Amino acid sequence: MTSKHGKQMTQLIRSQTQQAQPTTGSRKSQEIHALYKQGLQHLRGQRNMHPEARRVEIAKLYANTKASLKKVKTDQTAADNQTFAKLERSLWGYDLERATAVDRATLDATIRDAQDRATAIKKHDQAAKALHQAEQAGDHILARAIGKRAHDMDWHDVVHDYLDTRPKAAETYNEAGAIWQRHNDTAARMHDGMQYVVHSPEELRGLTEQDITAMTADPGDAAA
């Protein structure tokens, strides 16, 4: 989905009374941050540990936490991409698997005709009128094609009219919108990305990431 859909997605998301559910990545990142905090508290409480040994252990904790958060973010992005594609197919695609070969051929022709008619619509008011006529005629295939055309053209109220009588599709659309916003809206992307960031503790202040990597390296690696 290209950036031109941002306003439309945002409007639909903000229209919901319920807040979006936290993602699996968000929940995991919270758990990782909690473990990181506990680990720091534990190491800082080891009064009999040599300061340099404590510093090395903290560096290892920091490095492991950073790597874990990076993996969680990568996994969440992959899951988002997969889910988004599935939601788009559900919204705008057509399920022909249960149709017979003869029925499928007829439906294919009907779908192509509907998509061609929808693509030919160039103006917002034409789309609104065509959608109304398709709904009155009970032509769900054409209505879906017009809904998709309105979505692509950012004709917000036409999309709203299409979704208004389809609560399940509206729910799917908003779920897709939440995913789109996380990855495309600048503010939302920054806010989402912050949960996968771990800040270097004060014990490692002044050290670069290369310094920390060197501190946590296995001595056997250097020998090899």
C-alpha positions as CSV (number, residue, x, y, z in Angstrom):
1,M,0.0,0.0,0.0
2,T,1.5,3.3,-1.0
3,S,1.9,6.4,1.1
4,K,-1.1,8.1,-0.5
5,H,-3.4,6.0,1.6
6,G,-2.1,7.4,4.9
7,K,-4.8,9.9,5.5
8,Q,-7.5,7.4,4.8
9,M,-6.0,4.7,7.0
10,T,-5.5,7.2,9.8
11,Q,-9.1,8.5,9.6
12,L,-10.5,5.0,9.8
13,I,-8.2,4.0,12.7
14,R,-9.0,7.1,14.7
15,S,-12.7,6.5,14.2
16,Q,-12.6,3.3,16.3
17,T,-13.6,3.6,19.9
18,Q,-11.3,0.8,20.9
19,Q,-7.5,1.1,20.9
20,A,-5.5,-1.3,18.8
21,Q,-4.4,-4.5,20.6
22,P,-0.7,-4.7,21.4
23,T,1.2,-6.8,18.9
24,T,3.1,-9.9,19.8
25,G,6.3,-8.0,19.3
26,S,5.2,-5.3,21.7
27,R,4.4,-7.8,24.4
28,K,7.7,-9.6,23.9
29,S,9.7,-6.4,23.9
30,Q,8.0,-5.4,27.2
31,E,9.0,-8.8,28.7
32,I,12.6,-8.4,27.4
33,H,12.9,-4.9,28.9
34,A,11.6,-6.2,32.2
35,L,14.2,-8.9,32.3
36,Y,16.9,-6.4,31.4
37,K,15.9,-4.2,34.3
38,Q,15.9,-7.2,36.7
39,G,19.2,-8.3,35.4
40,L,20.8,-4.9,35.9
41,Q,19.4,-4.7,39.4
42,H,20.8,-8.2,40.2
43,L,24.2,-7.4,38.9
44,R,24.4,-4.0,40.6
45,G,23.4,-5.8,43.9
46,Q,26.4,-8.1,43.7
47,R,28.7,-6.2,46.1
48,N,31.3,-9.0,46.3
49,M,31.8,-8.9,42.5
50,H,34.8,-7.1,41.1
51,P,33.7,-3.9,39.4
52,E,35.3,-4.8,36.1
53,A,33.7,-8.3,36.2
54,R,30.4,-6.7,36.9
55,R,31.0,-4.3,34.0
56,V,31.6,-7.2,31.6
57,E,28.5,-9.0,32.8
58,I,26.4,-5.9,32.3
59,A,27.9,-5.5,28.8
60,K,26.8,-9.1,28.0
61,L,23.3,-8.4,29.4
62,Y,23.0,-5.3,27.3
63,A,24.3,-7.0,24.1
64,N,22.0,-10.0,24.6
65,T,19.0,-7.7,25.2
66,K,19.8,-5.6,22.1
67,A,20.1,-8.8,20.0
68,S,16.8,-10.2,21.4
69,L,14.9,-7.0,20.7
70,K,16.3,-6.8,17.2
71,K,15.1,-10.4,16.5
72,V,11.6,-9.6,17.9
73,K,11.4,-6.6,15.7
74,T,12.4,-8.6,12.6
75,D,9.9,-11.3,13.5
76,Q,7.1,-8.8,14.0
77,T,7.8,-7.1,10.7
78,A,7.7,-10.5,8.9
79,A,4.4,-11.3,10.7
80,D,3.0,-7.9,9.8
81,N,3.8,-8.3,6.1
82,Q,2.2,-11.8,6.0
83,T,-0.9,-10.6,7.9
84,F,-1.2,-7.5,5.8
85,A,-1.2,-9.5,2.5
86,K,-3.8,-11.9,3.9
87,L,-6.0,-9.0,5.0
88,E,-5.8,-7.4,1.6
89,R,-6.8,-10.6,-0.1
90,S,-9.7,-10.9,2.3
91,L,-10.8,-7.4,1.5
92,W,-10.4,-7.1,-2.2
93,G,-9.9,-10.7,-3.5
94,Y,-12.4,-13.3,-4.5
95,D,-12.6,-16.8,-3.1
96,L,-13.1,-19.1,-6.1
97,E,-11.6,-22.3,-4.6
98,R,-15.1,-23.8,-3.9
99,A,-16.4,-23.1,-7.3
100,T,-16.5,-25.7,-10.1
101,A,-14.4,-25.2,-13.2
102,V,-17.4,-24.0,-15.1
103,D,-18.5,-21.6,-12.4
104,R,-15.0,-20.4,-12.0
105,A,-14.7,-19.5,-15.6
106,T,-18.0,-17.5,-15.4
107,L,-16.9,-15.8,-12.2
108,D,-13.5,-14.9,-13.6
109,A,-15.2,-13.1,-16.5
110,T,-17.6,-11.4,-14.1
111,I,-14.8,-10.2,-11.9
112,R,-12.7,-8.9,-14.8
113,D,-15.7,-7.0,-16.1
114,A,-16.4,-5.5,-12.7
115,Q,-12.7,-4.5,-12.3
116,D,-12.7,-3.0,-15.8
117,R,-15.9,-1.0,-15.0
118,A,-14.5,0.2,-11.7
119,T,-11.1,1.2,-13.2
120,A,-13.0,3.3,-15.8
121,I,-14.4,5.4,-13.0
122,K,-12.4,8.7,-12.9
123,K,-14.3,10.9,-10.5
124,H,-15.4,10.6,-6.9
125,D,-19.1,11.4,-7.5
126,Q,-19.2,8.7,-10.2
127,A,-17.8,6.2,-7.8
128,A,-20.4,7.1,-5.2
129,K,-23.2,6.7,-7.7
130,A,-21.9,3.5,-9.1
131,L,-21.5,2.0,-5.7
132,H,-25.1,2.9,-4.8
133,Q,-26.4,1.3,-8.0
134,A,-24.4,-1.8,-7.4
135,E,-25.7,-2.1,-3.9
136,Q,-29.2,-1.7,-5.0
137,A,-28.8,-4.4,-7.7
138,G,-27.2,-6.7,-5.2
139,D,-24.0,-6.9,-7.3
140,H,-21.5,-7.6,-4.6
141,I,-18.7,-8.3,-7.0
142,L,-19.0,-4.9,-8.7
143,A,-19.5,-3.2,-5.3
144,R,-16.2,-4.7,-4.1
145,A,-14.4,-3.6,-7.2
146,I,-15.7,-0.1,-6.7
147,G,-14.7,-0.2,-3.1
148,K,-11.2,-1.1,-4.1
149,R,-11.1,1.6,-6.7
150,A,-12.2,4.2,-4.1
151,H,-9.5,2.9,-1.7
152,D,-6.9,3.3,-4.4
153,M,-8.0,6.8,-5.3
154,D,-8.4,8.0,-1.7
155,W,-12.1,8.6,-2.1
156,H,-12.7,8.3,1.7
157,D,-16.4,8.7,2.0
158,V,-17.0,6.1,-0.8
159,V,-14.8,3.6,1.1
160,H,-16.8,4.5,4.2
161,D,-20.1,3.8,2.4
162,Y,-18.8,0.5,1.2
163,L,-17.6,-0.6,4.6
164,D,-20.6,0.8,6.5
165,T,-22.8,-2.2,5.6
166,R,-19.9,-4.7,6.0
167,P,-18.8,-4.6,9.6
168,K,-16.5,-7.6,9.2
169,A,-14.8,-6.0,6.2
170,A,-14.5,-2.7,8.2
171,E,-12.8,-4.6,11.0
172,T,-10.4,-6.2,8.5
173,Y,-9.8,-2.8,6.9
174,N,-8.9,-1.2,10.2
175,E,-6.6,-4.1,11.2
176,A,-4.8,-3.6,7.9
177,G,-4.7,0.1,8.5
178,A,-3.1,-0.3,11.9
179,I,-0.3,-2.4,10.3
180,W,0.1,0.1,7.5
181,Q,0.3,3.0,9.9
182,R,3.0,1.3,12.1
183,H,5.3,0.9,9.1
184,N,4.5,4.0,7.0
185,D,3.4,6.9,9.2
186,T,6.5,8.7,10.5
187,A,5.3,9.3,14.0
188,A,3.8,5.9,14.4
189,R,6.9,4.2,13.0
190,M,9.1,6.1,15.4
191,H,6.9,5.3,18.4
192,D,6.7,1.6,17.5
193,G,10.4,1.4,16.9
194,M,11.3,2.9,20.3
195,Q,10.0,-0.2,22.1
196,Y,12.8,-2.3,20.4
197,V,15.5,0.1,21.6
198,V,17.6,-0.6,24.7
199,H,19.7,2.2,26.1
200,S,23.2,1.6,27.2
201,P,23.5,1.5,31.1
202,E,25.6,4.0,33.0
203,E,28.3,1.4,33.6
204,L,29.0,1.4,29.9
205,R,28.9,5.1,29.4
206,G,31.6,6.4,27.0
207,L,32.0,3.0,25.3
208,T,31.1,2.5,21.6
209,E,29.2,-0.4,20.4
210,Q,32.4,-1.8,19.1
211,D,34.0,-1.5,22.5
212,I,31.0,-3.4,24.1
213,T,31.3,-6.1,21.4
214,A,34.9,-6.5,22.2
215,M,34.2,-6.8,25.9
216,T,31.6,-9.5,25.4
217,A,33.6,-11.5,22.8
218,D,34.5,-15.1,23.6
219,P,38.3,-15.2,24.2
220,G,38.3,-18.4,22.1
221,D,37.2,-16.3,19.1
222,A,40.2,-14.0,19.4
223,A,42.5,-17.0,19.7
224,A,41.1,-18.5,16.6
